[in-house]
Structure formats: C-alpha cells, structure tokens
C-alpha cells in the first residue's frame, strides 16, 4: 500500500515539474514572438489624394478616413490635397483600408507614405519582409537595417499615378508587383498563395 502511494506521489511530482517546464518554454516562446511582432509599428501616414476640386471634397475624404477603425485623427492640408493621419496606438494598420476609404469618398490615392518605429528590421532590394501581420516587398532600396522612426512609401497600383507605378513596377521581374498578391516568386519565400503583398520603397 505504501509503495503505491509513494509511486503515485512520484508521478504527481514528475507531472508538476513537466508542467512547470512547459510553462517556462511557452513563456519564452511568447516573449520571442512579442519581440518579432514589435519590430515595427506604424504610427502615422501622409496621404495625398487626387481628383479634389474644392474644400467639400477634402471634407468628404476627411470624414471617410475618420471612419476607419484604427485611425485616431486626420488633419487636412487643402492646398496640397494632403491628409496627415495618426493611427491609434497598439492597433493593427490595414493599408488597403485607407485606400478604400478615399475611393469610397469618390477620389483616388496619389501618394501614401507610412511612418513607423522600427527595431532591427533588415531589408534588401527585391526581397520580402513581414511587418506585423503584413508582407512587404521592398523595391529600389539598398541593403540596410531600419531602426527608430522611418518613412516608407507604398508603390502599389492605385497608391500612386500610373506613370509612377510603371516606373516602380519595372524595378522587379517578380509578378506580385502587378497584382499585389503573392505569386510563385513569393511562395518560395514561405508566403501563402494569394496573400496580400505591399510593394514599398524608402
């Protein structure tokens, strides 16, 4: 009887120790993921719209942008058809949602620059990198490590003029630049098929 109790006791102790080890491993893994996901956080953007003819046009875009869930505030520069956008802290930023807001108001995006805080983010020309939950493909850049506040420009179709898009899209032979979706060129880097890929430069 005593032997059985002692054996049960030893089994419980081993189980407890294994659970404690698992907790430590899980904690370390979560800390590592936290560091990876915090390598970059977009805080603001500068958006220039096209097709505006009056102050009412600017007001319509301003209201549309303020309805985007992660947008904290918008300041309009009517003279330059520009909008300075501040994002809510700690929220995921969906770049396409900004374009959609402008287009839903009846206008187009002529230029979009995103500013964020980066931590040891290595970038290379014509290479993919994950920032938060999004995939970015850098064009016309030199190999470098981004730290501190940096601004990147979105060069996808519908984020700049047709002439500018032609210039940037000719900088790569990868097909994802034409669609903004992961193609064979991206899948080999471990990116899911048809995942959204933002093309950017500095």
N, C-alpha and C positions, 0 to 999 in steps of 0.2 A: 504493500500500500504506500509506504513512504517513498519507495523507488519511483512509483507512478507520479506521485505529487512532485517529487524533485524533477522528473523528466518534463512534466507539464510546465513547471516553473522555468526551467531552462529554455523551453520552446518559446514561452512568452517573452523572456528576456531577449532572445535572438530576434524575434519578430519586432520588438520595440526598437532594437538597435538598427535593424534594417529599415524601419520606417523613418528613423531619425536621419540615416544616411540618405534616403530618398528625398527627404525634406531639404537637406543641405544641397544635394545635386540640383533639385528643382529650383531652389533659391538662386544658386549660382547661374543656372541657365537663364532664369528670368532677368537677372541683373545684366547678363551679357546681351540679351535681346533688347533690354532697355537702352543700353549704350548704342547698339546698332541703329535703333529706330530714332534716337535723339541726335544722330549725326547731322541732321538738317531739319530746320523748322522754318517754314515760310511765315513771315510776319506782316508783309505789306506788298503792294503791287502798284505799278503805274500803268494805266491803260489809256491808249489813245483810240478814239472811235472815229469812224468815217461816215459821211452822209449827213452830218448835222448842218442845219441851216439857221437855227435860232436858239434862244435860251430855253424854249419849251422842249426842244429836242434833248438838250443837256439834262433838263429836269426829268424827262422820261427815263433816260439811262440811269440817272442817279437813283431814282426810285426802284428801278429794276434790280440794280446791284445791291441795294439795301435789303431786298427781299431774299438774297442768297443767305442761307443759314449760317455760314461761317464768316460772313462779313460784319465787322464791328462798326465801321464808319466809312463814309465816302465824301471827299472834297472835290468839287468840280473846278476846273480851270476852263471856263467857257471860251476864252480867247484861243486856246490851243486844242480845244475839243478833247481835253485830257481829264482823267479821273484818278485821284490818289486814294487808294483803297487800303484800309487797315483791317487785318484779319483778327478774329477772336483768338485769344491765346489758348494754346493747347488743343485746338481743333484741326482736324484734317482739312486740307485745302484741295478742292477739286477744280483744277484749272478750266476744264471744259464748261463748268457751271457758270463761270464768269463770261465766257464767250456766248453761251446760250442766253444769258440774261440780256446782253447787249442786242443780240439778234432778235429776241422776243420783243424788244422795245422798238424794233424796226430799223436797226442800224448794223454796222459791221465793226469788227476789231481791226484796227490798222497797225497796232503795235501793243505788245504786252511784255512788261518787264517785272519779274518776280524777285523780291528781296528776301533773303533769309539768313539765318545764323547757321554756319556750317562748322563741323568739327571733324578734322582729319578725313575729309572726303576726297579720295583720289579720283581724278577724272583724266580721260585720254581722248584724243580725237577719234571720232567714228566708233566710240565704244559706249556700251550701255552701263548705267548705274542706277541703283534703286535709291530713291529719296522718299522716306516714309513708306507708303504703300504703292507709290507710283514708280514707273520705269521711265528714265530719261536717257536720251541718245544725244551725246554732245557732238556738235559739228564746229569746224573751224577753230579749234582750241589747241593749245599746247598742253603737254602732259604736266599736271600740277596737282597740288593738294589744297583744297579750299578750307580756309579757317576764318572764323569771325563772320562779319556781315559782308555778303556778296550779292550781286545782282546778276540774274541770268535772263536772257531774252528768249521768248518762245518763238520758234521759227516754223511752226507747222502751218499747213494750209488753213486759211480762214483766221489766222492770227496776224497776218501782215498782207501787204499788197501782192498781187500776182507777180509783179516784177521782182520783188524781194524774195518771194517764195521760190521762184525759178533759180535765182542766184544761190540760195542756200541748199535747195534740193539737188543741185548739180555738184555739191561738195561731197556727195557719197554715192556709191553704187548700190547701197542697200535699199531694197524695195519698200521697207517700212516707212521711209520718209514720204512716200506718195500717198499712203493711206492712213498713217498714224496708228497702225495696228501691227502687232508682232507678226513677222513673216519668217521664212526659213532662216534668214540672216540672224534673227533674234532667238529663235527656238534653240539653236545650237548653243546659245549662252544660258540656257535654262529658263528662258522666259516662256510663259504659257502662250499657246497659239491664240491669236486674235486679241491678246492683252493690249490695252492702250499704251502706246509709246509716245511720249512727248519729245519733240526734237528742239534742242535749245543750244544757245551759244552764249559766250560771255562778251 
